[in-house]
Amino acid sequence: MDEKAREHQNTKYHLDSMVKAESFVQSVLTPEQNINNRYHEEKLQNIRRNRHIIVCVADAILYCGRQCIGLRGHREQPDDKNSANVGNFLAALQMVARHDQLLNDHLNSTGLNNQNAKYNSPRIQNEIIEIIANDIILANLIKEVQVAKFLTILADEATSHGKEELALCVRFVDSDADVREEFISFVQLPRITEAIANKILKNLGLDITNIRGQGYDGAANMSSDTVGVQRRIRNRSPNAVYVHCCSHTLNLVISHSSAQPNIRNAVDKLKQCSLFFLGSPKREGKQNKMVKI
């Protein structure tokens, strides 16, 4: 029997079992040293670290957005210590890093693993802006409009970089009984009236039957009661009454009236008087005093 036990003791499967048993005992007595536990804890720490970095990057982007300043400079070189201007976003991020050791270590770290994971490239900036705009701001706005139920759509065309774009807005009464006008999106316009109407409804993302008003300029493709955008939308939502934009109407009236010299001179004098009073030193001085108070 002793000989059999000695033979068994020297077998490979017995030695492997002893190693596994010892590993099991150690995992129970000191679980923090277990490989699986250590791997899991390292993974959680890495997740927390990456989330903290992304929050700092998003905060810097939000800061630039709220202050209405551009993110990038003339020549954006994140790692160039001698660069005169790295841009508003990177400058804000570096300022935060002076008071945040984790972010500072991340931005100053070197090595292959960190070269492509700084989260401060223009592509990442644009992706975060898109996420904030569509998944947070626009989503919350759409929910508010859905609660209000009824709405008016407002749209006007503008030319940007050789492309026709439509600024799409909504007007509604929120839960606090306040009348609000909010921007929804820019829509790139094709040259077909039906396609314009379809793009407006697609980008609106709301129940078409709840539209109670439309406000556009007087261009035929928008205002025509036969084939215009307002008619095509009314075919789907009969209660969506079209109103010619009052600002456009006033501008047209003044433009046509200016053909008369007396009216043209009167409008010019009114404009000059308005600029004079708005830019007067006394008015600006009073405003500065109010700001100081």
Disulfide bonds with the S-S distance in Angstrom:
none
